Structure formats: structure tokens, C-alpha cells
Amino acid sequence: PTWAGSPTKREIVALPATPSVPVVATDWIATTDAALVMLTAAEAAGFESVWTVEHVIYPDDYASTYPYSPDGKMPAVPSTPIQDPLVWLAYVASATTSLRLATGILILPQRNPVVLAKELATLDHLSGGRVELGIGVGWLEEEFVALGVPWPRRGASDGCCHCVGHAEADRRPGGGPRISPRGSTAGALALFLQVGFV
């Protein structure tokens, strides 16, 4: 379904058998009442998760190529409200009890890894362990420039992506965290994944 305008029961039920709610930034999702109506209805209908995306800014014009669209442009306009994913998911967590809270994705190089680990661990703890973390290195160079984050070094976070993928294997039942960091980002997120609450 498309999520433009207010959702209908038909749109919510039309998703796959293990349903997730893909939250695309639209005007209606930015209003708290509409978001909660949709998400509580989705939870009641048996949906498994809600997914959100991240962009701190979305420039009026950009030369970067959006890799998931044939025309190379993100399917949004600059005035599209894109909420902070972790704050928005915390709000969703306060109004739901079983929806998994997923990021698809957080742009890792734009965040302080230690602060991010703390935020994720806190959200996961307060939501009863419902956080699903999707991370990436970003595609919108103009956003990195505006934030003062070096574009050429954004791939340095790939070690963290690798670490996150293997952190489950590093957990030791009852033995506390075993961290084998590949840089401070990797260590911070490994700590979040291993002990759950920083």
C-alpha cells in the first residue's frame, strides 16, 4: 500500500502474512494522533514491527544518486517531515506493547557511537527489548556536508557494520560482555548488543 493520506483498515490488512509497518515520512505520520491510530490498529491486527528511516536534513536540490529509485531521487520533497527515528520510536513504544521498533536505517557515520549505544540500549530496555537495529553509511553527500561529517571517511563505519553482524556470536551467557572492537564505534555498538543496557 501507499501511505499517503490517512491509512485505512484495508491498507493495513493488505500487507504480507508476517506484517511490518513501513513508516514512510508523510504529512499525516508527523501528527501524533494519526501515527498512534495507525500503529495501535496495526498492533491490534497482529503486525510484527514498525520501521522508520533517518535523514537529519533533506536538501532542496542534490546531485547525489538515491540508489533505490530508477530516477536516482528519493521519493519525497524537501518539506517532507522526517522525524528523528529514535525519538519517534520511543514515542511509539510508549503507546504499544508488542510492535518491534526498527530502524531501516540509522546513518551510522553521522552519530557519536557511544551516545548512540546509550540511546539504543535505553530505548531497548524501556521498550522491553523490542529494538531492531538497521544501520548504513548513507548515500546523500550533501547531508554529510551540511552536518560537517567527512563524506570520504563514512565507510570507516563498515567495521562497525561487520561487528554488529557478528556481535551475537560474541555474547557469553551470564559472563558479561566480550568486546572485540574494531574501533570505538564497533566497541560501543558491540557493548549495546551484548549487554543490552549501557
trRosetta pair geometry for C-beta under 8 A, 3 or more apart (Angstrom, degrees):
i j d omega theta_ij theta_ji phi_ij phi_ji
1 7 7.8 81 129 -135 144 92
1 11 4.0 119 -158 -153 162 91
1 12 7.8 -55 24 -53 160 27
1 14 5.3 107 -48 73 112 129
1 15 7.0 -73 8 -62 105 81
2 11 7.8 -78 56 -135 47 129
3 7 6.5 -20 -139 -80 76 99
3 11 7.5 137 -97 165 59 142
3 22 7.3 -143 -30 89 140 82
3 23 7.4 -177 172 -139 171 38
3 24 4.9 148 52 43 130 106
3 26 5.7 -165 114 -5 93 141
3 28 8.0 -141 156 60 83 115
3 29 7.2 26 150 -47 124 122
4 26 5.7 -170 -110 -131 52 146
5 26 7.8 -65 -7 157 27 147
5 28 6.4 61 -180 -25 16 144
6 28 5.6 -173 -82 -139 55 157
6 34 6.3 -116 -117 -140 85 117
7 11 5.1 -126 -159 74 82 132
7 12 5.9 75 161 -52 125 95
7 28 7.8 179 -17 113 74 145
7 34 8.0 130 13 180 89 93
7 37 7.9 176 53 104 104 98
7 38 4.6 86 31 -113 140 113
7 41 7.7 -176 100 68 126 140
8 11 4.9 100 54 4 75 100
8 12 7.3 -143 94 -3 42 86
9 12 5.8 -58 -151 37 34 111
9 13 6.2 24 157 -12 69 111
9 41 7.1 -114 -104 178 74 137
10 13 6.2 -62 -143 42 27 104
10 14 6.2 36 157 -35 63 111
11 14 5.7 -55 -147 24 28 118
12 15 7.0 -46 -179 1 37 107
12 21 7.8 -15 -133 -103 85 104
12 38 7.2 -174 -85 -156 121 77
12 41 5.9 -84 -105 121 173 112
12 42 5.5 -136 -151 -90 119 77
12 45 5.8 131 139 21 119 165
12 47 7.5 -84 -173 -52 97 128
13 45 6.3 -125 -86 -162 75 144
15 19 4.1 95 102 -131 120 107
15 20 7.1 -139 169 48 145 45
15 21 7.6 -113 -45 -88 168 52
15 47 7.3 43 70 -109 142 104
16 19 5.8 166 69 -86 60 63
16 20 8.0 5 51 16 101 75
18 48 5.7 5 177 -14 78 143
19 42 7.4 -137 124 -164 125 96
19 45 7.5 -22 65 111 153 107
19 46 6.9 92 39 101 116 79
19 47 4.4 -74 101 -118 109 75
19 48 6.1 153 75 8 52 84
20 47 6.5 116 -113 -172 20 98
20 48 5.7 -47 -81 64 71 93
20 49 4.4 -15 -126 66 96 92
20 50 7.1 172 -174 -84 76 23
20 51 5.9 40 159 -16 122 110
20 100 7.9 -48 -120 60 99 109
20 102 7.4 -21 -156 31 128 145
21 38 7.3 134 -155 144 143 105
21 39 6.6 -165 73 -110 171 73
21 42 4.8 2 -63 -155 133 165
21 47 5.5 40 -36 176 96 153
21 49 6.9 -150 27 103 72 49
21 50 4.4 -16 65 -110 109 74
21 51 6.9 -180 86 19 55 71
21 99 7.6 -23 20 -146 120 128
22 51 5.2 -21 -117 60 56 114
22 104 7.7 -60 -131 58 86 147
23 29 5.9 135 -165 -150 98 151
23 35 8.0 37 -134 -136 128 102
23 50 5.8 39 -30 -180 116 94
23 51 6.1 -173 19 80 80 52
23 52 4.7 -18 67 -91 123 74
23 53 7.6 -155 86 2 82 77
24 29 7.5 161 78 -9 47 153
24 53 7.7 25 -119 6 49 123
25 29 6.4 -127 -136 65 37 130
25 30 7.4 48 -160 -57 79 96
25 53 6.9 -90 -26 55 103 109
25 76 6.2 30 73 -119 109 141
25 80 4.9 98 117 156 115 109
25 81 5.9 -154 -173 85 107 53
25 82 4.4 -50 -96 -92 158 70
25 83 7.3 178 -112 5 103 71
26 29 5.2 91 53 6 76 101
26 30 7.5 -137 93 -11 42 89
26 80 7.0 -46 -103 -148 33 99
26 81 7.9 -2 103 49 14 87
27 30 6.0 -60 -161 25 35 115
27 31 7.6 26 151 -17 64 100
27 80 7.8 -102 -54 -133 65 60
27 81 6.7 96 -108 15 45 110
28 31 6.1 -55 -163 27 44 107
28 34 4.5 -111 174 145 88 160
28 35 7.8 159 136 -56 70 66
29 34 6.6 -112 -92 103 28 112
29 35 5.2 77 -157 -88 60 97
29 38 7.6 -54 -106 36 81 150
29 81 7.6 -164 78 82 83 108
29 83 7.7 -116 125 -7 100 121
30 35 7.7 149 9 -46 5 120
30 81 3.8 40 -87 84 141 151
30 83 6.6 168 -115 -52 73 104
31 34 4.6 65 77 16 104 108
31 35 6.7 176 82 -12 51 89
32 35 5.9 -61 -145 39 30 110
32 36 6.2 21 163 -13 67 111
32 91 7.3 -103 -127 175 101 139
33 36 6.1 -64 -148 40 26 105
33 37 6.3 28 157 -22 65 107
34 37 5.7 -53 -146 33 31 112
34 38 6.4 26 158 -14 64 107
35 38 6.0 -61 -152 39 28 107
35 39 6.0 13 160 -9 67 115
35 91 7.8 40 109 116 141 124
35 92 7.4 -94 151 -88 116 91
36 39 5.8 -59 -133 45 31 103
36 40 5.7 25 169 -14 69 110
36 92 8.0 -171 -97 -115 69 61
36 95 5.1 -72 -131 158 108 165
37 40 6.5 -58 -139 40 20 102
37 41 6.3 19 158 -16 58 114
38 41 5.9 -65 -151 40 25 110
38 42 6.2 26 154 -21 65 109
39 42 5.4 -48 -142 35 34 114
39 43 6.3 37 156 -19 64 102
39 50 6.0 -4 -125 -82 111 148
39 92 5.7 -110 -175 -140 167 102
39 95 6.9 88 92 96 123 118
39 96 6.1 -85 144 -61 111 129
39 99 6.6 -45 -175 -42 101 168
40 43 5.6 -48 -145 36 34 113
40 44 6.3 36 153 -18 64 106
40 95 6.3 -80 -67 146 106 107
40 96 6.5 -155 -93 -89 65 86
41 44 5.7 -55 -146 39 31 111
41 45 6.2 27 154 -16 65 110
42 45 5.7 -60 -146 40 29 109
42 47 3.9 -19 167 14 91 147
42 50 7.1 106 96 -78 150 100
42 99 7.1 58 101 -97 108 128
43 46 7.9 80 178 -43 29 12
43 47 6.0 -72 -80 52 34 94
43 96 5.1 -177 -70 -140 155 111
43 97 7.3 113 -178 41 144 70
43 98 6.0 134 -154 56 106 92
43 99 5.1 -84 -91 -48 105 104
47 50 7.5 64 131 -61 130 74
47 99 6.5 13 99 -110 98 97
48 99 7.4 108 140 -136 25 57
48 100 5.9 2 149 11 76 112
49 99 6.0 120 -125 -174 30 74
49 100 3.6 -34 -103 63 97 101
49 101 7.4 -146 -152 -48 84 16
49 102 5.1 37 174 -9 127 124
49 132 6.4 -9 -139 13 141 144
50 89 7.5 172 90 -118 111 85
50 92 6.0 -120 69 -177 153 158
50 99 5.2 26 -9 169 101 131
50 100 7.3 178 23 79 58 57
50 101 6.4 -8 60 -116 93 51
50 102 6.6 175 84 31 43 85
51 102 4.5 -33 -100 87 73 111
51 103 7.4 121 -154 -131 69 7
51 104 4.4 7 -172 6 118 127
51 134 7.8 22 -144 12 106 141
52 83 7.2 -53 -165 70 139 100
52 85 4.5 166 105 -129 121 95
52 88 5.9 155 -129 89 170 132
52 89 6.3 -141 20 -60 137 98
52 102 7.3 152 18 88 65 60
52 103 6.2 -39 68 -115 79 56
52 104 7.0 140 63 32 28 78
53 82 6.8 -62 89 -150 93 115
53 85 6.8 -144 91 -79 15 123
53 103 7.7 112 -107 -165 26 67
53 104 6.1 -50 -84 83 71 70
53 105 6.9 17 -134 30 68 45
54 82 7.3 120 -147 159 27 120
54 84 7.6 29 -124 -148 92 46
54 85 4.8 -70 -74 -16 95 125
54 103 6.8 10 -26 -160 113 110
54 105 6.7 -80 26 94 104 51
54 106 5.4 56 -2 -122 153 46
54 107 5.4 -140 98 -4 121 90
55 58 5.1 63 127 -66 142 91
55 82 5.0 28 53 105 91 164
55 107 7.5 69 -97 -19 48 137
55 140 6.9 33 -128 30 114 154
55 143 6.3 -101 -157 -115 91 151
56 107 7.8 -99 -15 48 94 134
56 110 6.4 -154 -17 168 130 148
56 143 6.4 130 51 -169 89 110
56 146 7.9 -167 93 94 110 115
56 147 6.1 73 71 -79 148 128
57 143 5.4 173 64 -127 87 84
57 146 5.3 -64 54 99 151 153
57 147 7.3 -175 13 -52 115 94
58 74 7.4 -102 -144 72 117 147
58 76 6.7 -51 -169 105 157 125
58 78 5.2 -177 110 -130 96 60
58 80 6.7 -21 68 55 163 96
58 82 6.4 107 -28 4 127 134
58 140 7.8 -62 -119 -161 60 166
58 143 7.4 -8 -89 -86 38 113
59 62 4.9 114 69 -59 120 101
59 78 6.6 -58 129 -112 21 118
59 140 7.7 170 13 178 102 121
59 142 4.8 -55 -2 128 149 139
59 143 7.0 -140 -19 -67 100 67
59 146 7.1 179 -69 -40 109 143
60 78 4.8 -24 -97 -58 52 163
62 140 6.3 -24 -170 -151 161 93
62 141 7.7 153 -166 55 111 76
62 142 4.5 -127 -121 10 106 145
63 141 7.6 -34 70 54 87 119
63 142 7.3 122 29 -46 73 116
64 139 6.0 140 162 143 126 74
64 140 5.0 163 72 -129 158 46
64 141 4.7 166 -76 16 122 88
64 142 6.1 -133 -8 -2 117 91
65 72 4.1 -60 -144 -151 82 111
65 139 7.3 -85 83 172 55 114
66 69 5.0 21 100 27 115 111
66 72 5.5 132 40 179 72 41
66 73 5.5 66 20 -164 128 7
66 74 4.5 176 -100 -56 153 66
66 139 6.3 104 -120 116 47 141
66 140 7.7 9 -86 -75 79 89
67 72 8.0 15 -77 -126 29 64
67 139 5.7 -134 -5 -123 102 150
69 72 6.2 -139 84 -32 93 10
69 73 5.9 -76 94 60 146 47
69 74 6.8 179 -7 -96 144 26
69 75 6.2 164 -97 -40 140 89
74 140 7.9 -20 -32 -77 133 123
76 80 4.1 -68 -174 6 111 162
76 82 7.7 44 178 -58 164 112
77 80 5.4 129 58 -32 62 95
83 87 6.8 -123 165 77 100 99
83 88 4.0 93 120 -64 134 133
84 87 4.2 51 83 23 114 112
84 88 6.1 165 77 -15 55 91
85 88 5.8 -62 -141 42 26 110
85 89 6.0 24 162 -18 66 110
85 103 5.2 83 152 -115 149 101
85 106 6.4 -135 61 -88 145 84
86 89 5.7 -51 -139 39 30 109
86 90 6.4 37 155 -23 62 102
86 103 7.6 -14 -67 -76 72 127
86 106 7.8 37 -46 -100 100 125
86 119 5.3 21 180 157 159 125
86 120 7.3 -94 -118 -79 127 61
86 123 6.0 -121 -160 -55 94 152
87 90 5.7 -52 -152 31 31 114
87 91 6.7 34 148 -19 62 102
88 91 5.6 -52 -155 33 35 114
88 92 6.5 35 147 -18 66 103
89 92 5.3 -48 -145 37 39 114
89 93 6.2 47 151 -26 66 101
89 101 4.3 106 -168 -173 117 120
89 103 7.4 -73 -43 -64 150 84
89 123 6.4 48 102 -164 112 140
89 127 7.9 -37 148 -70 96 151
89 131 7.5 83 147 -111 144 86
90 93 5.5 -48 -147 32 32 116
90 94 6.7 36 152 -24 61 101
90 123 5.6 -102 -82 -117 89 101
90 126 7.3 28 -137 86 92 137
90 127 7.7 -123 -119 -59 54 111
91 94 5.9 -54 -156 28 32 112
91 95 7.1 6 154 -1 62 109
92 95 6.3 -76 -156 46 33 97
92 96 5.9 -7 162 10 74 121
92 99 6.8 -77 155 85 114 137
92 101 6.2 153 85 -113 122 107
93 96 6.4 -77 -128 53 25 88
93 101 5.8 -26 -69 -66 100 147
93 123 6.9 172 -19 -165 159 84
93 126 6.6 91 130 110 145 95
93 127 3.9 -83 -142 -103 135 106
93 130 6.6 164 -116 62 105 134
96 99 4.5 -11 148 19 153 111
97 128 7.8 19 -164 30 62 150
98 130 7.7 171 -169 -110 25 131
99 130 6.9 70 94 -176 50 140
100 130 5.2 -160 -126 -173 46 85
100 131 7.8 128 -171 -119 74 6
100 132 5.1 41 162 -19 117 119
101 123 7.0 -118 100 157 148 117
101 127 5.8 -58 2 -170 139 169
101 130 4.9 77 5 119 94 101
101 131 5.3 -37 74 -101 101 54
101 132 6.7 168 78 20 44 76
102 131 7.7 135 -87 -168 42 47
102 132 3.8 -18 -101 70 89 113
102 133 7.8 -140 -143 -57 61 17
102 134 6.3 47 177 -7 91 109
103 106 4.7 12 155 -35 150 88
103 132 7.2 -168 22 94 61 67
103 133 5.9 6 41 -138 111 48
103 134 4.9 -152 95 46 70 80
103 135 7.4 40 101 -69 122 54
104 134 4.4 34 -101 59 51 156
105 134 4.3 -103 -107 122 74 96
105 135 5.5 112 -171 -137 109 12
105 136 4.0 75 110 1 161 105
106 111 6.8 -14 163 -10 114 147
106 116 7.3 133 154 -150 150 129
106 133 7.1 -37 11 -159 122 84
106 134 6.9 142 7 85 72 59
106 135 5.2 -32 62 -108 88 71
106 136 7.5 157 72 27 41 68
107 110 4.6 33 105 15 107 120
107 111 7.3 137 87 -15 64 98
107 135 7.9 135 -105 -160 11 68
107 136 6.2 -38 -107 77 55 81
107 137 7.2 55 -156 -175 72 15
107 138 4.4 53 -145 -70 116 103
107 143 7.9 -27 163 116 175 139
108 111 6.2 -80 -155 38 35 104
108 113 7.7 31 -171 -92 91 88
108 116 7.7 91 -135 -172 68 176
108 135 4.6 49 -53 -172 116 115
108 136 6.7 178 0 70 96 26
108 137 6.3 -42 49 -92 102 53
108 138 8.0 -139 39 -23 63 92
108 157 4.5 152 108 179 124 152
108 160 6.1 -176 179 85 150 140
108 161 7.4 -149 4 -61 163 87
108 185 7.0 83 171 -168 114 136
109 137 5.7 46 -11 -147 117 72
109 138 6.4 -93 42 7 108 122
109 144 7.5 5 102 -116 120 114
109 149 5.9 128 133 173 97 134
109 153 7.4 158 -149 106 137 75
109 154 4.1 -132 13 -141 171 78
109 156 7.3 100 -107 55 115 84
109 157 4.7 -130 -67 -24 85 137
110 138 6.9 90 -27 -55 111 143
110 143 7.7 -39 -89 135 142 107
110 144 7.1 -124 -84 -106 100 72
110 147 5.8 11 -138 123 104 166
110 149 5.4 -94 -105 -45 66 165
111 115 6.9 -132 175 76 90 102
111 116 4.5 74 142 -64 132 128
112 115 4.1 55 83 21 112 113
112 116 6.3 173 82 -16 54 88
113 116 5.5 -55 -140 39 30 114
113 117 6.3 35 159 -23 65 103
113 160 7.0 -136 -117 -109 132 148
113 184 5.8 149 62 122 138 85
113 185 3.8 -156 -84 -117 152 63
113 186 8.0 -21 -163 -4 154 28
113 187 7.9 88 133 61 136 69
113 188 4.1 137 141 51 100 145
113 189 6.4 -81 -163 -33 103 89
114 117 5.8 -48 -149 31 31 112
114 118 6.7 31 151 -17 61 104
114 184 7.1 -44 -46 164 97 109
114 188 4.7 -124 -87 -117 52 141
115 118 5.7 -57 -153 36 33 112
115 119 6.3 32 151 -19 67 106
116 119 5.6 -54 -145 37 33 111
116 120 6.1 29 159 -16 67 108
116 188 7.0 90 65 128 89 130
116 189 7.3 -17 102 -80 112 91
117 120 6.0 -57 -144 40 27 108
117 121 6.1 26 158 -17 64 111
117 188 4.0 -138 -29 164 142 93
117 189 5.6 -140 -89 -83 101 44
117 191 5.9 45 -171 71 145 103
117 192 4.2 -146 -151 -48 85 117
117 198 5.4 74 132 -30 98 158
118 121 5.9 -58 -143 39 26 109
118 122 6.2 26 158 -19 63 109
118 198 4.9 -101 -100 80 62 128
119 122 5.9 -59 -149 37 26 110
119 123 6.3 22 157 -14 64 109
120 123 5.8 -56 -145 40 30 108
120 124 6.0 29 157 -18 65 110
120 131 6.1 146 -167 162 82 163
120 133 6.3 21 -144 -88 137 129
120 189 7.8 32 45 -126 154 77
120 192 5.1 38 86 -161 120 148
121 124 5.7 -55 -143 39 28 112
121 125 6.1 30 156 -20 64 109
121 192 4.8 -131 -60 -131 98 88
121 195 7.8 10 -129 89 130 83
121 196 6.2 121 -142 150 91 36
121 197 4.8 137 171 -125 109 35
121 198 4.3 132 38 6 164 85
122 125 5.8 -56 -146 38 28 111
122 126 6.1 17 161 -10 65 111
122 197 7.3 87 -80 -139 42 80
122 198 7.7 -64 -40 48 76 84
123 126 6.1 -60 -139 44 26 103
123 127 5.9 12 165 -8 65 117
123 131 5.5 93 108 -75 104 131
124 127 6.2 -66 -139 45 22 102
124 129 5.8 33 177 -115 86 38
124 130 7.1 -172 -136 45 58 48
124 131 4.0 -77 -88 12 88 126
124 192 7.7 123 12 -178 145 98
124 196 6.2 -127 111 -164 132 78
124 197 7.3 -142 81 -78 102 72
125 129 7.7 31 -98 -62 29 59
125 196 6.6 115 -74 149 87 93
125 197 4.5 64 -73 -98 133 114
127 130 4.2 -93 134 37 118 107
127 131 6.4 116 57 -43 138 80
129 196 7.3 -29 -105 -147 92 126
133 164 7.0 -111 103 -160 124 136
135 157 7.8 -122 154 150 123 125
135 160 7.3 -72 124 116 157 109
135 161 6.1 -151 92 -100 114 83
135 164 6.4 116 27 11 133 169
136 161 7.8 48 -109 -97 34 128
137 154 4.8 124 179 143 102 103
137 155 5.7 39 -159 -92 162 50
137 157 5.5 166 -102 62 96 117
137 158 6.7 -22 -60 -64 137 76
137 161 7.6 -65 -44 -43 98 134
138 143 6.9 -129 -166 75 132 124
138 144 6.5 130 120 -58 152 110
138 154 5.9 -82 48 -175 110 151
140 143 4.1 54 106 3 112 116
140 144 7.2 159 98 -12 65 82
141 144 5.6 -56 -156 35 41 113
141 145 6.3 42 150 -21 72 103
141 151 5.0 31 -139 -124 90 143
142 145 5.5 -49 -146 35 35 114
142 146 6.4 37 155 -20 65 105
143 146 5.8 -54 -148 36 30 111
143 147 6.4 17 156 -8 64 112
144 147 6.0 -67 -147 45 29 103
144 149 4.5 -93 -156 75 80 96
144 150 7.3 -36 167 100 119 11
144 151 4.5 124 101 -81 149 82
144 154 6.5 -80 -111 -66 147 132
145 148 7.7 34 -180 -70 29 30
145 151 6.8 -13 -57 -42 76 118
149 154 7.0 68 140 -86 111 97
150 153 4.4 36 101 27 120 109
150 154 7.1 -163 98 -45 66 70
151 154 5.9 -30 -159 -18 37 115
153 156 4.9 -7 177 -9 81 121
154 157 6.4 -34 174 11 55 110
155 158 5.2 1 -179 -23 71 115
156 159 7.0 -25 172 10 53 104
156 183 7.3 151 161 -120 97 173
157 160 4.9 -42 -172 31 70 118
157 161 6.5 78 132 -25 79 92
157 185 5.8 -80 -126 129 78 167
158 161 5.1 -45 -151 30 45 116
158 162 6.4 47 150 -19 69 99
159 162 5.6 -51 -152 35 35 113
159 163 6.3 38 148 -22 65 105
159 182 3.9 -131 174 113 123 125
159 183 5.4 97 87 16 142 121
159 185 7.2 114 79 72 95 109
159 186 5.2 -66 126 -57 96 130
160 163 5.3 -51 -145 36 36 115
160 164 6.2 39 154 -22 67 101
160 182 7.3 -152 -65 70 46 100
160 183 7.0 -78 -57 72 87 113
160 185 4.1 -63 -72 123 135 111
160 186 4.5 -144 -98 -78 64 66
160 189 5.6 84 -165 26 106 140
161 164 5.9 -51 -149 33 29 111
161 165 6.6 32 151 -20 61 106
162 165 5.7 -58 -155 34 31 114
162 166 6.6 1 157 3 65 112
162 182 6.9 1 73 35 116 155
162 186 7.6 -20 67 -115 83 122
163 166 6.2 -76 -148 50 29 93
163 167 6.0 51 155 -58 69 96
163 180 7.8 -163 -128 82 103 76
163 181 7.1 15 -120 -132 152 49
163 182 5.7 -159 -59 23 119 107
163 186 3.8 130 -22 -151 162 100
163 187 7.9 -77 -170 -51 162 32
163 189 6.4 118 100 79 119 109
163 190 5.3 -76 164 -64 119 106
164 167 5.6 -29 -139 -5 30 120
164 186 8.0 -126 -34 -134 69 69
164 189 5.6 -41 -79 135 97 133
164 190 7.5 -131 -82 -77 50 62
164 193 6.5 158 -135 -51 67 150
166 169 5.3 -44 -174 33 72 115
166 170 6.6 71 133 -23 80 103
167 170 5.3 -61 -154 36 44 114
167 171 7.3 62 149 -42 69 86
167 189 7.3 -114 -63 124 153 84
167 190 4.9 -166 -114 -128 116 72
167 193 3.9 57 128 97 148 148
167 194 6.2 -117 179 -54 105 84
168 171 6.1 -35 -164 -2 39 113
168 193 7.1 -86 -63 164 56 122
170 178 5.2 -140 177 83 92 97
170 179 7.3 83 155 -99 143 32
170 180 6.5 -143 -118 13 140 100
170 190 6.6 -11 76 -163 152 113
170 194 6.2 -60 102 -92 101 121
171 178 7.6 171 -113 34 16 96
171 193 7.7 -108 -66 131 105 85
171 194 5.3 -179 -98 -133 77 77
172 175 3.6 -46 120 55 122 123
172 176 7.0 -6 69 58 113 44
172 177 7.8 146 30 -133 98 14
172 178 5.4 77 -15 -13 119 118
175 178 7.3 12 108 -39 115 103
176 195 7.1 1 -156 -92 56 113
177 190 7.5 118 -169 131 119 89
177 191 5.8 17 -146 -126 164 66
177 194 4.1 101 -122 111 93 137
177 195 4.9 -61 -58 -43 111 108
178 194 6.9 -160 40 -144 54 152
179 187 5.3 68 170 -143 131 81
179 190 4.9 127 -132 106 89 129
179 191 5.9 -8 -89 -68 135 77
179 194 6.8 -132 -74 11 81 155
180 190 7.3 -147 45 -157 52 168
181 184 6.9 30 177 -96 144 21
181 186 4.6 141 -154 91 71 98
181 187 2.9 -21 -91 -64 137 94
181 188 7.9 61 -115 -8 127 51
181 190 6.2 -146 -86 22 73 138
182 186 4.2 56 48 9 73 169
182 187 7.9 176 28 -40 38 74
183 186 5.0 93 57 10 76 103
183 187 7.1 -147 94 -5 38 91
184 187 5.7 -57 -145 39 33 111
184 188 6.1 33 160 -20 68 108
185 188 6.0 -58 -148 36 27 108
185 189 6.4 11 162 -5 64 110
186 189 6.4 -66 -148 44 26 99
186 190 5.9 29 157 -23 66 112
187 190 5.6 -55 -141 37 28 113
187 191 6.3 33 157 -23 63 103
188 191 5.8 -53 -155 30 29 113
188 192 6.8 30 149 -17 62 102
189 192 5.3 -45 -150 33 42 115
189 193 6.3 36 153 -16 69 105
190 193 5.7 -59 -147 41 32 108
190 194 5.9 22 158 -16 68 114
191 194 6.0 -62 -138 41 26 104
191 195 6.1 -22 -179 23 66 108
191 198 6.1 69 127 -94 115 110
192 195 7.5 -82 -133 53 14 74
192 196 7.3 57 -178 -110 50 15
192 198 6.1 -47 -90 -37 72 116
193 196 7.9 13 -172 -70 14 50
195 198 7.1 105 81 -77 115 59
